[in-house]
Amino acid sequence: MLTRSPTVPAAAAEGLAALRRDAWREGLPCFLLLAALGAWVGRLGAFGPWFQFKSLALFAGAFALVLAGLAAHAPNTRFGAANRVTLARLALIALLAALAGEPVDDAVAWGSIVVAGSAALLDAIDGPLARRGGLASDFGARFDMEADALLVLVLSLLVVHFGKAGAWVLAAGLMRYLFLLAARPWPWLSRALPPSQRRKTVCVVQIASLIACLSPFIALRWSEAFAAASLALLAASFAIDIAWLRRHREHPMETPT
């Protein structure tokens, strides 16, 4: 009878431990930068130390989920420049999320646009970095996608908080998570989708529209119109993907090799 070599699990565990150490080396500067930004923004907006604590706590929770999913980045033992960029985006998103519940004025609105715009622009960097460095992985692709989904959720929350649209705009931020929940009773929804330029374009349009809605220059009727149009586009994109998954629900699911 064949027995599994004990060196294989040991090597895998050692590689994962090295990967986690590298992730911590990349994460600590983000914590320090976020602490500095949170303190600065908190003073500018007269938010107090609670704002800084909220941003750090939100980032810590997100970073814990990143560490929990690192096994999907194997056999890489380096976190990589692309994931470093996505981690920086996550810190900026945590800073944005901490604005929820804080007083709003034009300075806060413009500041949120700068932070959100920076997070959105960084999204164009991580993919090419991963391919150039030979560190592309399922983990990196999922990390990038979940950062985008979280940014949409946070932006939709801020649009409501800033009084730029009704609570209905939260549907844009919740759609991804409702889709994941629906995959539990209907496992065929968890099948991998084929690459789609349409999906990427809709994501960019959704984020850009929500950022535009935050502008003090955009009147309420226009911010509501932008939010409604981008929400309809996002819903249509999800409907197309769900229809494709439904057509292929009887096909065998791919299994890891």
Rosetta constraint file for C-alpha pairs under 8 A:
AtomPair CA 4 CA 8 HARMONIC 7.84 0.50
AtomPair CA 5 CA 9 HARMONIC 7.99 0.50
AtomPair CA 6 CA 10 HARMONIC 6.64 0.50
AtomPair CA 7 CA 11 HARMONIC 5.89 0.50
AtomPair CA 8 CA 12 HARMONIC 6.16 0.50
AtomPair CA 9 CA 13 HARMONIC 6.01 0.50
AtomPair CA 10 CA 14 HARMONIC 6.06 0.50
AtomPair CA 11 CA 15 HARMONIC 6.10 0.50
AtomPair CA 12 CA 16 HARMONIC 6.16 0.50
AtomPair CA 12 CA 75 HARMONIC 7.80 0.50
AtomPair CA 13 CA 17 HARMONIC 6.09 0.50
AtomPair CA 14 CA 18 HARMONIC 6.22 0.50
AtomPair CA 15 CA 19 HARMONIC 6.16 0.50
AtomPair CA 15 CA 74 HARMONIC 7.65 0.50
AtomPair CA 15 CA 75 HARMONIC 7.13 0.50
AtomPair CA 15 CA 76 HARMONIC 7.60 0.50
AtomPair CA 15 CA 77 HARMONIC 5.59 0.50
AtomPair CA 16 CA 20 HARMONIC 6.15 0.50
AtomPair CA 16 CA 70 HARMONIC 7.47 0.50
AtomPair CA 16 CA 71 HARMONIC 6.50 0.50
AtomPair CA 16 CA 74 HARMONIC 7.09 0.50
AtomPair CA 16 CA 77 HARMONIC 6.73 0.50
AtomPair CA 17 CA 21 HARMONIC 6.24 0.50
AtomPair CA 18 CA 22 HARMONIC 6.24 0.50
AtomPair CA 18 CA 77 HARMONIC 5.78 0.50
AtomPair CA 18 CA 78 HARMONIC 7.53 0.50
AtomPair CA 19 CA 23 HARMONIC 6.16 0.50
AtomPair CA 19 CA 70 HARMONIC 7.51 0.50
AtomPair CA 19 CA 76 HARMONIC 7.22 0.50
AtomPair CA 19 CA 77 HARMONIC 4.46 0.50
AtomPair CA 19 CA 78 HARMONIC 5.42 0.50
AtomPair CA 19 CA 79 HARMONIC 6.12 0.50
AtomPair CA 20 CA 24 HARMONIC 6.21 0.50
AtomPair CA 20 CA 67 HARMONIC 6.67 0.50
AtomPair CA 20 CA 70 HARMONIC 7.26 0.50
AtomPair CA 20 CA 79 HARMONIC 7.91 0.50
AtomPair CA 21 CA 25 HARMONIC 6.31 0.50
AtomPair CA 22 CA 26 HARMONIC 6.38 0.50
AtomPair CA 22 CA 77 HARMONIC 7.74 0.50
AtomPair CA 22 CA 78 HARMONIC 6.03 0.50
AtomPair CA 22 CA 79 HARMONIC 5.81 0.50
AtomPair CA 23 CA 27 HARMONIC 5.94 0.50
AtomPair CA 23 CA 67 HARMONIC 7.49 0.50
AtomPair CA 23 CA 78 HARMONIC 7.71 0.50
AtomPair CA 23 CA 79 HARMONIC 5.45 0.50
AtomPair CA 24 CA 28 HARMONIC 5.96 0.50
AtomPair CA 25 CA 29 HARMONIC 7.41 0.50
AtomPair CA 26 CA 30 HARMONIC 7.08 0.50
AtomPair CA 26 CA 79 HARMONIC 7.74 0.50
AtomPair CA 26 CA 84 HARMONIC 6.29 0.50
AtomPair CA 27 CA 31 HARMONIC 6.37 0.50
AtomPair CA 27 CA 63 HARMONIC 7.70 0.50
AtomPair CA 27 CA 84 HARMONIC 7.96 0.50
AtomPair CA 27 CA 87 HARMONIC 7.21 0.50
AtomPair CA 28 CA 32 HARMONIC 6.33 0.50
AtomPair CA 29 CA 33 HARMONIC 6.01 0.50
AtomPair CA 30 CA 34 HARMONIC 5.90 0.50
AtomPair CA 30 CA 87 HARMONIC 7.46 0.50
AtomPair CA 30 CA 88 HARMONIC 6.20 0.50
AtomPair CA 30 CA 91 HARMONIC 6.48 0.50
AtomPair CA 31 CA 35 HARMONIC 6.06 0.50
AtomPair CA 31 CA 56 HARMONIC 6.98 0.50
AtomPair CA 31 CA 59 HARMONIC 7.79 0.50
AtomPair CA 31 CA 91 HARMONIC 7.62 0.50
AtomPair CA 32 CA 36 HARMONIC 6.31 0.50
AtomPair CA 33 CA 37 HARMONIC 6.11 0.50
AtomPair CA 34 CA 38 HARMONIC 5.74 0.50
AtomPair CA 34 CA 55 HARMONIC 7.42 0.50
AtomPair CA 34 CA 56 HARMONIC 6.85 0.50
AtomPair CA 34 CA 91 HARMONIC 6.27 0.50
AtomPair CA 34 CA 92 HARMONIC 7.58 0.50
AtomPair CA 34 CA 95 HARMONIC 7.25 0.50
AtomPair CA 35 CA 39 HARMONIC 6.11 0.50
AtomPair CA 35 CA 52 HARMONIC 6.40 0.50
AtomPair CA 35 CA 55 HARMONIC 7.97 0.50
AtomPair CA 35 CA 56 HARMONIC 6.70 0.50
AtomPair CA 36 CA 40 HARMONIC 6.17 0.50
AtomPair CA 37 CA 41 HARMONIC 5.96 0.50
AtomPair CA 37 CA 95 HARMONIC 7.97 0.50
AtomPair CA 38 CA 42 HARMONIC 5.77 0.50
AtomPair CA 38 CA 51 HARMONIC 6.71 0.50
AtomPair CA 38 CA 52 HARMONIC 4.47 0.50
AtomPair CA 38 CA 55 HARMONIC 6.74 0.50
AtomPair CA 38 CA 95 HARMONIC 6.73 0.50
AtomPair CA 39 CA 43 HARMONIC 6.20 0.50
AtomPair CA 39 CA 49 HARMONIC 7.00 0.50
AtomPair CA 39 CA 51 HARMONIC 7.84 0.50
AtomPair CA 39 CA 52 HARMONIC 5.62 0.50
AtomPair CA 40 CA 44 HARMONIC 6.26 0.50
AtomPair CA 41 CA 45 HARMONIC 6.00 0.50
AtomPair CA 41 CA 47 HARMONIC 7.94 0.50
AtomPair CA 42 CA 46 HARMONIC 5.62 0.50
AtomPair CA 42 CA 47 HARMONIC 4.71 0.50
AtomPair CA 42 CA 48 HARMONIC 5.52 0.50
AtomPair CA 42 CA 49 HARMONIC 6.73 0.50
AtomPair CA 42 CA 51 HARMONIC 5.97 0.50
AtomPair CA 42 CA 52 HARMONIC 6.60 0.50
AtomPair CA 43 CA 47 HARMONIC 6.41 0.50
AtomPair CA 43 CA 48 HARMONIC 6.53 0.50
AtomPair CA 45 CA 103 HARMONIC 7.86 0.50
AtomPair CA 45 CA 108 HARMONIC 6.82 0.50
AtomPair CA 47 CA 51 HARMONIC 5.97 0.50
AtomPair CA 47 CA 102 HARMONIC 6.76 0.50
AtomPair CA 47 CA 103 HARMONIC 7.68 0.50
AtomPair CA 48 CA 52 HARMONIC 7.69 0.50
AtomPair CA 49 CA 53 HARMONIC 6.38 0.50
AtomPair CA 50 CA 54 HARMONIC 6.11 0.50
AtomPair CA 51 CA 55 HARMONIC 6.36 0.50
AtomPair CA 51 CA 98 HARMONIC 6.07 0.50
AtomPair CA 51 CA 99 HARMONIC 7.38 0.50
AtomPair CA 52 CA 56 HARMONIC 6.29 0.50
AtomPair CA 52 CA 98 HARMONIC 7.84 0.50
AtomPair CA 53 CA 57 HARMONIC 6.00 0.50
AtomPair CA 54 CA 58 HARMONIC 6.08 0.50
AtomPair CA 54 CA 98 HARMONIC 5.54 0.50
AtomPair CA 55 CA 59 HARMONIC 6.21 0.50
AtomPair CA 55 CA 94 HARMONIC 5.15 0.50
AtomPair CA 55 CA 95 HARMONIC 5.03 0.50
AtomPair CA 55 CA 96 HARMONIC 7.92 0.50
AtomPair CA 55 CA 97 HARMONIC 7.10 0.50
AtomPair CA 55 CA 98 HARMONIC 5.10 0.50
AtomPair CA 56 CA 60 HARMONIC 5.99 0.50
AtomPair CA 56 CA 94 HARMONIC 7.34 0.50
AtomPair CA 57 CA 61 HARMONIC 6.24 0.50
AtomPair CA 58 CA 62 HARMONIC 6.33 0.50
AtomPair CA 58 CA 94 HARMONIC 5.62 0.50
AtomPair CA 58 CA 97 HARMONIC 7.89 0.50
AtomPair CA 58 CA 98 HARMONIC 7.81 0.50
AtomPair CA 59 CA 63 HARMONIC 5.93 0.50
AtomPair CA 59 CA 90 HARMONIC 6.97 0.50
AtomPair CA 59 CA 91 HARMONIC 5.91 0.50
AtomPair CA 59 CA 94 HARMONIC 5.44 0.50
AtomPair CA 60 CA 64 HARMONIC 6.14 0.50
AtomPair CA 61 CA 65 HARMONIC 6.65 0.50
AtomPair CA 62 CA 66 HARMONIC 6.43 0.50
AtomPair CA 62 CA 90 HARMONIC 7.69 0.50
AtomPair CA 63 CA 67 HARMONIC 6.27 0.50
AtomPair CA 64 CA 68 HARMONIC 6.24 0.50
AtomPair CA 65 CA 69 HARMONIC 6.35 0.50
AtomPair CA 66 CA 70 HARMONIC 6.39 0.50
AtomPair CA 66 CA 143 HARMONIC 7.58 0.50
AtomPair CA 69 CA 73 HARMONIC 7.93 0.50
AtomPair CA 69 CA 139 HARMONIC 7.12 0.50
AtomPair CA 70 CA 74 HARMONIC 7.37 0.50
AtomPair CA 70 CA 139 HARMONIC 6.75 0.50
AtomPair CA 71 CA 139 HARMONIC 7.91 0.50
AtomPair CA 72 CA 137 HARMONIC 7.36 0.50
AtomPair CA 72 CA 138 HARMONIC 6.15 0.50
AtomPair CA 72 CA 139 HARMONIC 4.96 0.50
AtomPair CA 73 CA 137 HARMONIC 5.65 0.50
AtomPair CA 73 CA 138 HARMONIC 6.55 0.50
AtomPair CA 73 CA 139 HARMONIC 4.94 0.50
AtomPair CA 73 CA 140 HARMONIC 7.01 0.50
AtomPair CA 74 CA 137 HARMONIC 7.93 0.50
AtomPair CA 76 CA 135 HARMONIC 6.89 0.50
AtomPair CA 79 CA 83 HARMONIC 6.24 0.50
AtomPair CA 79 CA 84 HARMONIC 7.12 0.50
AtomPair CA 80 CA 84 HARMONIC 6.22 0.50
AtomPair CA 80 CA 130 HARMONIC 7.30 0.50
AtomPair CA 80 CA 133 HARMONIC 7.68 0.50
AtomPair CA 80 CA 135 HARMONIC 6.55 0.50
AtomPair CA 81 CA 85 HARMONIC 6.31 0.50
AtomPair CA 81 CA 126 HARMONIC 7.46 0.50
AtomPair CA 81 CA 129 HARMONIC 6.41 0.50
AtomPair CA 81 CA 130 HARMONIC 7.02 0.50
AtomPair CA 81 CA 133 HARMONIC 7.85 0.50
AtomPair CA 82 CA 86 HARMONIC 6.42 0.50
AtomPair CA 82 CA 125 HARMONIC 7.28 0.50
AtomPair CA 82 CA 126 HARMONIC 4.16 0.50
AtomPair CA 82 CA 127 HARMONIC 6.54 0.50
AtomPair CA 82 CA 128 HARMONIC 7.83 0.50
AtomPair CA 82 CA 129 HARMONIC 5.14 0.50
AtomPair CA 82 CA 130 HARMONIC 5.08 0.50
AtomPair CA 82 CA 140 HARMONIC 7.69 0.50
AtomPair CA 83 CA 87 HARMONIC 5.96 0.50
AtomPair CA 83 CA 126 HARMONIC 6.79 0.50
AtomPair CA 83 CA 130 HARMONIC 7.86 0.50
AtomPair CA 83 CA 140 HARMONIC 6.31 0.50
AtomPair CA 83 CA 143 HARMONIC 7.72 0.50
AtomPair CA 84 CA 88 HARMONIC 6.29 0.50
AtomPair CA 85 CA 89 HARMONIC 6.30 0.50
AtomPair CA 85 CA 122 HARMONIC 6.78 0.50
AtomPair CA 85 CA 123 HARMONIC 8.00 0.50
AtomPair CA 85 CA 125 HARMONIC 7.46 0.50
AtomPair CA 85 CA 126 HARMONIC 5.95 0.50
AtomPair CA 86 CA 90 HARMONIC 6.21 0.50
AtomPair CA 86 CA 122 HARMONIC 7.53 0.50
AtomPair CA 86 CA 123 HARMONIC 7.23 0.50
AtomPair CA 86 CA 126 HARMONIC 6.58 0.50
AtomPair CA 86 CA 143 HARMONIC 7.38 0.50
AtomPair CA 86 CA 144 HARMONIC 6.30 0.50
AtomPair CA 86 CA 147 HARMONIC 7.24 0.50
AtomPair CA 87 CA 91 HARMONIC 6.41 0.50
AtomPair CA 88 CA 92 HARMONIC 6.44 0.50
AtomPair CA 89 CA 93 HARMONIC 6.18 0.50
AtomPair CA 89 CA 119 HARMONIC 4.97 0.50
AtomPair CA 89 CA 120 HARMONIC 7.92 0.50
AtomPair CA 89 CA 122 HARMONIC 6.80 0.50
AtomPair CA 89 CA 123 HARMONIC 7.74 0.50
AtomPair CA 89 CA 147 HARMONIC 7.43 0.50
AtomPair CA 90 CA 94 HARMONIC 6.19 0.50
AtomPair CA 90 CA 119 HARMONIC 7.97 0.50
AtomPair CA 90 CA 147 HARMONIC 6.39 0.50
AtomPair CA 91 CA 95 HARMONIC 6.33 0.50
AtomPair CA 92 CA 96 HARMONIC 6.32 0.50
AtomPair CA 92 CA 115 HARMONIC 6.38 0.50
AtomPair CA 92 CA 116 HARMONIC 7.33 0.50
AtomPair CA 92 CA 119 HARMONIC 6.25 0.50
AtomPair CA 93 CA 97 HARMONIC 6.10 0.50
AtomPair CA 93 CA 116 HARMONIC 7.26 0.50
AtomPair CA 93 CA 119 HARMONIC 7.11 0.50
AtomPair CA 93 CA 150 HARMONIC 7.61 0.50
AtomPair CA 93 CA 151 HARMONIC 6.06 0.50
AtomPair CA 93 CA 154 HARMONIC 7.27 0.50
AtomPair CA 94 CA 98 HARMONIC 6.23 0.50
AtomPair CA 95 CA 99 HARMONIC 7.02 0.50
AtomPair CA 96 CA 100 HARMONIC 7.70 0.50
AtomPair CA 96 CA 112 HARMONIC 6.45 0.50
AtomPair CA 96 CA 115 HARMONIC 7.16 0.50
AtomPair CA 96 CA 116 HARMONIC 7.24 0.50
AtomPair CA 96 CA 154 HARMONIC 7.02 0.50
AtomPair CA 96 CA 155 HARMONIC 7.91 0.50
AtomPair CA 97 CA 154 HARMONIC 5.59 0.50
AtomPair CA 97 CA 158 HARMONIC 7.78 0.50
AtomPair CA 98 CA 102 HARMONIC 7.92 0.50
AtomPair CA 99 CA 158 HARMONIC 7.59 0.50
AtomPair CA 100 CA 157 HARMONIC 7.20 0.50
AtomPair CA 100 CA 158 HARMONIC 6.29 0.50
AtomPair CA 100 CA 161 HARMONIC 6.52 0.50
AtomPair CA 101 CA 161 HARMONIC 7.23 0.50
AtomPair CA 104 CA 108 HARMONIC 5.90 0.50
AtomPair CA 104 CA 109 HARMONIC 6.98 0.50
AtomPair CA 104 CA 162 HARMONIC 6.58 0.50
AtomPair CA 105 CA 109 HARMONIC 6.28 0.50
AtomPair CA 106 CA 110 HARMONIC 6.17 0.50
AtomPair CA 106 CA 216 HARMONIC 6.14 0.50
AtomPair CA 107 CA 111 HARMONIC 6.06 0.50
AtomPair CA 108 CA 112 HARMONIC 6.07 0.50
AtomPair CA 109 CA 113 HARMONIC 6.34 0.50
AtomPair CA 109 CA 162 HARMONIC 7.93 0.50
AtomPair CA 109 CA 214 HARMONIC 6.12 0.50
AtomPair CA 109 CA 215 HARMONIC 6.34 0.50
AtomPair CA 109 CA 216 HARMONIC 6.78 0.50
AtomPair CA 110 CA 114 HARMONIC 6.35 0.50
AtomPair CA 110 CA 214 HARMONIC 7.84 0.50
AtomPair CA 110 CA 215 HARMONIC 6.67 0.50
AtomPair CA 110 CA 216 HARMONIC 7.70 0.50
AtomPair CA 111 CA 115 HARMONIC 6.30 0.50
AtomPair CA 112 CA 116 HARMONIC 5.91 0.50
AtomPair CA 112 CA 214 HARMONIC 7.82 0.50
AtomPair CA 113 CA 117 HARMONIC 5.75 0.50
AtomPair CA 113 CA 211 HARMONIC 6.03 0.50
AtomPair CA 113 CA 212 HARMONIC 7.82 0.50
AtomPair CA 113 CA 214 HARMONIC 6.82 0.50
AtomPair CA 113 CA 215 HARMONIC 7.26 0.50
AtomPair CA 114 CA 118 HARMONIC 6.11 0.50
AtomPair CA 115 CA 119 HARMONIC 6.30 0.50
AtomPair CA 116 CA 120 HARMONIC 6.16 0.50
AtomPair CA 116 CA 211 HARMONIC 6.84 0.50
AtomPair CA 117 CA 121 HARMONIC 6.09 0.50
AtomPair CA 117 CA 211 HARMONIC 7.30 0.50
AtomPair CA 118 CA 122 HARMONIC 6.20 0.50
AtomPair CA 119 CA 123 HARMONIC 6.70 0.50
AtomPair CA 120 CA 124 HARMONIC 7.58 0.50
AtomPair CA 120 CA 207 HARMONIC 7.51 0.50
AtomPair CA 121 CA 125 HARMONIC 7.59 0.50
AtomPair CA 122 CA 126 HARMONIC 6.99 0.50
AtomPair CA 123 CA 127 HARMONIC 7.74 0.50
AtomPair CA 123 CA 144 HARMONIC 7.72 0.50
AtomPair CA 124 CA 128 HARMONIC 7.78 0.50
AtomPair CA 125 CA 129 HARMONIC 6.30 0.50
AtomPair CA 126 CA 130 HARMONIC 6.18 0.50
AtomPair CA 126 CA 144 HARMONIC 7.97 0.50
AtomPair CA 127 CA 131 HARMONIC 6.43 0.50
AtomPair CA 128 CA 132 HARMONIC 5.99 0.50
AtomPair CA 129 CA 133 HARMONIC 5.98 0.50
AtomPair CA 130 CA 134 HARMONIC 6.01 0.50
AtomPair CA 130 CA 135 HARMONIC 5.09 0.50
AtomPair CA 130 CA 136 HARMONIC 4.88 0.50
AtomPair CA 130 CA 140 HARMONIC 7.98 0.50
AtomPair CA 131 CA 135 HARMONIC 6.45 0.50
AtomPair CA 131 CA 136 HARMONIC 5.67 0.50
AtomPair CA 136 CA 140 HARMONIC 6.30 0.50
AtomPair CA 136 CA 141 HARMONIC 7.54 0.50
AtomPair CA 137 CA 141 HARMONIC 6.38 0.50
AtomPair CA 138 CA 142 HARMONIC 6.08 0.50
AtomPair CA 139 CA 143 HARMONIC 5.88 0.50
AtomPair CA 140 CA 144 HARMONIC 6.11 0.50
AtomPair CA 141 CA 145 HARMONIC 6.23 0.50
AtomPair CA 142 CA 146 HARMONIC 6.02 0.50
AtomPair CA 143 CA 147 HARMONIC 6.12 0.50
AtomPair CA 144 CA 148 HARMONIC 6.33 0.50
AtomPair CA 145 CA 149 HARMONIC 6.29 0.50
AtomPair CA 146 CA 150 HARMONIC 6.05 0.50
AtomPair CA 147 CA 151 HARMONIC 6.10 0.50
AtomPair CA 148 CA 152 HARMONIC 6.32 0.50
AtomPair CA 148 CA 203 HARMONIC 7.75 0.50
AtomPair CA 149 CA 153 HARMONIC 6.32 0.50
AtomPair CA 149 CA 173 HARMONIC 6.85 0.50
AtomPair CA 149 CA 176 HARMONIC 6.64 0.50
AtomPair CA 150 CA 154 HARMONIC 6.13 0.50
AtomPair CA 150 CA 173 HARMONIC 7.33 0.50
AtomPair CA 151 CA 155 HARMONIC 6.01 0.50
AtomPair CA 151 CA 207 HARMONIC 7.64 0.50
AtomPair CA 152 CA 156 HARMONIC 6.06 0.50
AtomPair CA 152 CA 172 HARMONIC 6.95 0.50
AtomPair CA 152 CA 173 HARMONIC 5.08 0.50
AtomPair CA 152 CA 206 HARMONIC 7.42 0.50
AtomPair CA 152 CA 207 HARMONIC 6.04 0.50
AtomPair CA 152 CA 210 HARMONIC 7.73 0.50
AtomPair CA 153 CA 157 HARMONIC 6.27 0.50
AtomPair CA 153 CA 170 HARMONIC 6.97 0.50
AtomPair CA 153 CA 172 HARMONIC 6.92 0.50
AtomPair CA 153 CA 173 HARMONIC 3.54 0.50
AtomPair CA 153 CA 174 HARMONIC 6.40 0.50
AtomPair CA 154 CA 158 HARMONIC 6.26 0.50
AtomPair CA 154 CA 173 HARMONIC 7.19 0.50
AtomPair CA 155 CA 159 HARMONIC 6.13 0.50
AtomPair CA 155 CA 173 HARMONIC 7.80 0.50
AtomPair CA 155 CA 207 HARMONIC 7.69 0.50
AtomPair CA 155 CA 210 HARMONIC 6.12 0.50
AtomPair CA 155 CA 211 HARMONIC 6.95 0.50
AtomPair CA 156 CA 160 HARMONIC 6.45 0.50
AtomPair CA 156 CA 169 HARMONIC 6.01 0.50
AtomPair CA 156 CA 170 HARMONIC 5.35 0.50
AtomPair CA 156 CA 172 HARMONIC 6.86 0.50
AtomPair CA 156 CA 173 HARMONIC 5.96 0.50
AtomPair CA 156 CA 210 HARMONIC 6.63 0.50
AtomPair CA 157 CA 161 HARMONIC 6.12 0.50
AtomPair CA 157 CA 170 HARMONIC 6.38 0.50
AtomPair CA 157 CA 173 HARMONIC 7.91 0.50
AtomPair CA 158 CA 162 HARMONIC 5.82 0.50
AtomPair CA 158 CA 214 HARMONIC 7.62 0.50
AtomPair CA 159 CA 163 HARMONIC 6.31 0.50
AtomPair CA 159 CA 164 HARMONIC 5.21 0.50
AtomPair CA 159 CA 165 HARMONIC 6.11 0.50
AtomPair CA 159 CA 169 HARMONIC 7.83 0.50
AtomPair CA 159 CA 210 HARMONIC 7.02 0.50
AtomPair CA 159 CA 213 HARMONIC 6.61 0.50
AtomPair CA 159 CA 214 HARMONIC 6.04 0.50
AtomPair CA 160 CA 164 HARMONIC 5.88 0.50
AtomPair CA 160 CA 165 HARMONIC 5.42 0.50
AtomPair CA 160 CA 166 HARMONIC 5.85 0.50
AtomPair CA 160 CA 167 HARMONIC 5.97 0.50
AtomPair CA 160 CA 169 HARMONIC 7.36 0.50
AtomPair CA 160 CA 170 HARMONIC 7.83 0.50
AtomPair CA 162 CA 214 HARMONIC 7.08 0.50
AtomPair CA 163 CA 220 HARMONIC 7.97 0.50
AtomPair CA 164 CA 213 HARMONIC 6.43 0.50
AtomPair CA 164 CA 214 HARMONIC 6.87 0.50
AtomPair CA 164 CA 220 HARMONIC 5.54 0.50
AtomPair CA 164 CA 223 HARMONIC 5.86 0.50
AtomPair CA 164 CA 224 HARMONIC 6.58 0.50
AtomPair CA 165 CA 169 HARMONIC 6.63 0.50
AtomPair CA 165 CA 220 HARMONIC 7.09 0.50
AtomPair CA 165 CA 223 HARMONIC 6.68 0.50
AtomPair CA 165 CA 224 HARMONIC 5.13 0.50
AtomPair CA 165 CA 227 HARMONIC 7.38 0.50
AtomPair CA 166 CA 224 HARMONIC 7.85 0.50
AtomPair CA 169 CA 173 HARMONIC 7.66 0.50
AtomPair CA 169 CA 227 HARMONIC 6.61 0.50
AtomPair CA 169 CA 228 HARMONIC 7.27 0.50
AtomPair CA 169 CA 231 HARMONIC 7.23 0.50
AtomPair CA 170 CA 174 HARMONIC 6.17 0.50
AtomPair CA 171 CA 175 HARMONIC 5.73 0.50
AtomPair CA 171 CA 231 HARMONIC 7.61 0.50
AtomPair CA 172 CA 231 HARMONIC 5.71 0.50
AtomPair CA 172 CA 234 HARMONIC 7.20 0.50
AtomPair CA 174 CA 178 HARMONIC 6.08 0.50
AtomPair CA 175 CA 179 HARMONIC 6.13 0.50
AtomPair CA 176 CA 180 HARMONIC 6.46 0.50
AtomPair CA 177 CA 181 HARMONIC 6.28 0.50
AtomPair CA 178 CA 182 HARMONIC 6.10 0.50
AtomPair CA 179 CA 183 HARMONIC 6.46 0.50
AtomPair CA 179 CA 189 HARMONIC 7.84 0.50
AtomPair CA 180 CA 184 HARMONIC 7.32 0.50
AtomPair CA 180 CA 190 HARMONIC 7.61 0.50
AtomPair CA 182 CA 186 HARMONIC 6.18 0.50
AtomPair CA 182 CA 189 HARMONIC 7.38 0.50
AtomPair CA 183 CA 187 HARMONIC 4.84 0.50
AtomPair CA 183 CA 188 HARMONIC 6.84 0.50
AtomPair CA 183 CA 189 HARMONIC 4.93 0.50
AtomPair CA 183 CA 190 HARMONIC 5.64 0.50
AtomPair CA 187 CA 191 HARMONIC 7.60 0.50
AtomPair CA 188 CA 245 HARMONIC 6.62 0.50
AtomPair CA 188 CA 246 HARMONIC 7.20 0.50
AtomPair CA 188 CA 249 HARMONIC 5.26 0.50
AtomPair CA 189 CA 242 HARMONIC 7.08 0.50
AtomPair CA 189 CA 245 HARMONIC 6.08 0.50
AtomPair CA 189 CA 246 HARMONIC 7.58 0.50
AtomPair CA 189 CA 249 HARMONIC 7.95 0.50
AtomPair CA 191 CA 245 HARMONIC 7.04 0.50
AtomPair CA 191 CA 253 HARMONIC 6.82 0.50
AtomPair CA 193 CA 241 HARMONIC 7.48 0.50
AtomPair CA 193 CA 245 HARMONIC 7.61 0.50
AtomPair CA 196 CA 200 HARMONIC 6.71 0.50
AtomPair CA 197 CA 201 HARMONIC 6.10 0.50
AtomPair CA 198 CA 202 HARMONIC 6.14 0.50
AtomPair CA 198 CA 237 HARMONIC 7.70 0.50
AtomPair CA 199 CA 203 HARMONIC 6.29 0.50
AtomPair CA 199 CA 237 HARMONIC 6.63 0.50
AtomPair CA 200 CA 204 HARMONIC 6.38 0.50
AtomPair CA 201 CA 205 HARMONIC 6.17 0.50
AtomPair CA 202 CA 206 HARMONIC 5.97 0.50
AtomPair CA 202 CA 233 HARMONIC 6.85 0.50
AtomPair CA 202 CA 234 HARMONIC 6.26 0.50
AtomPair CA 202 CA 237 HARMONIC 7.31 0.50
AtomPair CA 203 CA 207 HARMONIC 6.25 0.50
AtomPair CA 203 CA 234 HARMONIC 7.58 0.50
AtomPair CA 204 CA 208 HARMONIC 6.05 0.50
AtomPair CA 205 CA 209 HARMONIC 5.93 0.50
AtomPair CA 205 CA 230 HARMONIC 6.83 0.50
AtomPair CA 206 CA 210 HARMONIC 6.29 0.50
AtomPair CA 206 CA 230 HARMONIC 5.35 0.50
AtomPair CA 206 CA 231 HARMONIC 7.24 0.50
AtomPair CA 206 CA 234 HARMONIC 7.12 0.50
AtomPair CA 207 CA 211 HARMONIC 6.20 0.50
AtomPair CA 208 CA 212 HARMONIC 6.15 0.50
AtomPair CA 209 CA 213 HARMONIC 6.24 0.50
AtomPair CA 209 CA 226 HARMONIC 6.03 0.50
AtomPair CA 209 CA 227 HARMONIC 6.46 0.50
AtomPair CA 209 CA 230 HARMONIC 6.61 0.50
AtomPair CA 210 CA 214 HARMONIC 6.76 0.50
AtomPair CA 210 CA 226 HARMONIC 7.67 0.50
AtomPair CA 210 CA 227 HARMONIC 6.38 0.50
AtomPair CA 211 CA 215 HARMONIC 7.32 0.50
AtomPair CA 212 CA 218 HARMONIC 7.54 0.50
AtomPair CA 212 CA 223 HARMONIC 7.58 0.50
AtomPair CA 213 CA 218 HARMONIC 6.48 0.50
AtomPair CA 213 CA 222 HARMONIC 7.96 0.50
AtomPair CA 213 CA 223 HARMONIC 4.72 0.50
AtomPair CA 213 CA 224 HARMONIC 7.74 0.50
AtomPair CA 213 CA 226 HARMONIC 7.03 0.50
AtomPair CA 213 CA 227 HARMONIC 7.14 0.50
AtomPair CA 214 CA 218 HARMONIC 7.60 0.50
AtomPair CA 214 CA 223 HARMONIC 7.87 0.50
AtomPair CA 218 CA 222 HARMONIC 6.26 0.50
AtomPair CA 218 CA 223 HARMONIC 6.05 0.50
AtomPair CA 219 CA 223 HARMONIC 6.22 0.50
AtomPair CA 220 CA 224 HARMONIC 6.04 0.50
AtomPair CA 221 CA 225 HARMONIC 6.18 0.50
AtomPair CA 222 CA 226 HARMONIC 6.08 0.50
AtomPair CA 223 CA 227 HARMONIC 6.04 0.50
AtomPair CA 224 CA 228 HARMONIC 5.96 0.50
AtomPair CA 225 CA 229 HARMONIC 6.06 0.50
AtomPair CA 226 CA 230 HARMONIC 6.15 0.50
AtomPair CA 227 CA 231 HARMONIC 6.00 0.50
AtomPair CA 228 CA 232 HARMONIC 6.14 0.50
AtomPair CA 229 CA 233 HARMONIC 6.28 0.50
AtomPair CA 230 CA 234 HARMONIC 6.14 0.50
AtomPair CA 231 CA 235 HARMONIC 6.09 0.50
AtomPair CA 232 CA 236 HARMONIC 6.15 0.50
AtomPair CA 233 CA 237 HARMONIC 6.27 0.50
AtomPair CA 234 CA 238 HARMONIC 6.28 0.50
AtomPair CA 235 CA 239 HARMONIC 6.11 0.50
AtomPair CA 236 CA 240 HARMONIC 6.24 0.50
AtomPair CA 237 CA 241 HARMONIC 6.41 0.50
AtomPair CA 238 CA 242 HARMONIC 6.07 0.50
AtomPair CA 239 CA 243 HARMONIC 6.05 0.50
AtomPair CA 240 CA 244 HARMONIC 6.32 0.50
AtomPair CA 241 CA 245 HARMONIC 6.22 0.50
AtomPair CA 242 CA 246 HARMONIC 6.03 0.50
AtomPair CA 243 CA 247 HARMONIC 6.25 0.50
AtomPair CA 244 CA 248 HARMONIC 6.44 0.50
AtomPair CA 245 CA 249 HARMONIC 5.89 0.50
